[in-house]
Amino acid sequence: MSRAILFCLVGFGLLLVQSTLRQLLPVVALVPDPALLLVLYLGLTPRQSAWVGAILAIVLGYLTDLLGAAPKGLHALVYVLLFYAARGAQIRLLTRGWIFEVWFCLLAAFLGGFLVMLGRALAAPAVGVRGYLVAVLQAAATAATAPVVFFIGRRIDRWTSRVPDGHERDSLKVPLK
Amino acid sequence: MATNSLSAWGGPRAPRRRWRDLFLCLLLVAVPALFLRANLRSPQQLNFIDRGILKVSSPLQSGLTSVIRGAVGLWEGYVSLVHVKRQNDLLRAENARLREDAARARREAAAAARYEELLKLRDDKGAAKVAARVIGADASPHFRVVRVSFAVGTGPSIKKDMPVLALDGLVGRVRRVYGDYGDVQLAVDPTSTFDAVVPRTGTHCLLDGIPGKNRFRCRLEAGAAADEVKVGDLLVTSQHNANMPRAVTIGRVARVEGSRGTVHRDAEVLPAVDFSRLTEVLVVLSLPPPAPPESQPARRPRAPRGLIQ
């Protein structure tokens, strides 16, 4: 539980940094999407149960919607879909190494941008070709920062990994006959 | 015991559990989808949770923005100064160029003013004058001569011993002429001699150059008027010089030697013209005809010509 809360807090902090950078940087499209990267990390890591990861994805998506002034539920829906996609990739593919992470994040970020644009089209006029260009640029920026966010995720996992005490270690032992 | 432990660490999944996972998956996708559908109708509406999160996040965001802006300012102002140095170099070079331009403009303005005064002096009624440009200074301290270039075609009209003037006063006499060039013997040359007068007292004196010094020696006439000469008195050319216009400024008394009442009193005169900075001079070709006696003011010294009074 503390792991999930820590991920939420880290995601919230990264979202604040992201929204601040969007104000300061001249090219908005070059600001990565750290919350999406956290969601993908949760999907790709085998330590996470599916339903807890999906709830975390919904919460992070909801925070993204709130801070990004997007229709509430849009990023939550996209993130939970991408979480399940990552979970499927984790089960079916060999998901080791930073090269796979970067490529997978690039693909997922572009897919996520495309889905967000589709969802946005429900509430506002379509953005056109420029919107796809922005999605590609943001996907590239997101993929480029994937190793950093995945490193943060692994650190959180290491901090929150519970070391079994002596009694638990005894209960795990299989009696040898 | 062993079976329980294995099932706790992910043993074979039961079909019921698969259905449960599928159900949870569909539910967790449907919740945000329904949430989105509900919020698309009124996207601006915020509930108390939204407002609470935004209230918490806004000051954090503001502080973060300040921190990042401060860090960027620190970086740009104190660390990343490479472009500032380059800009500094460019500005320094531009500043030097502008200073040079300004100095040149000042020089040109001064030259224009000088030419204007020379034109006035040349067009002064009475004497015909020709302009000349100084092209070389004296090479030896024993022969105080400058080389000049006369206006094109005026060389033949210039003769030896013609007086040469500058804006500030007397320069000397023409020593020799070759084509449109010539040498001017400066008034401070030891071999040149002029008759001068102190307009304030009417005292006459004979001026000649002091060897090795940029000054004149002035031998004052004996008499009461000579006793009145003091440091700072102006000296001008007198009417006793051959081919020399009257009342041209020569210089000022810098020192008076000898006590009052003696037969000879000498004075040192500082020339009005700075010979080291001569650039343009005027050669007096001919003197004006003498004025009728009645038109001349009686006992009234004429105002000296030249800029220094």
Interface residues (C-beta under 8 A of the other chain):
Chain A: F12 L16 V17 S19 T20 L21 Q23 L24 A50 W51 A54 I55 I58 G61 Y62 L63 L66 L67 P71 K72 G73 L74 A76 L77 V80 L81 Y84 G119 L122 A123 S171 L172 V174 P175
Chain B: M1 A2 S5 D21 L24 C25 L28 V29 V31 P32 A33 L34 F35 L36 R37 A38 N39 L40 P43 D50 I53 L54 S57 L60 Q61 L64 T65 I68 R69 V72
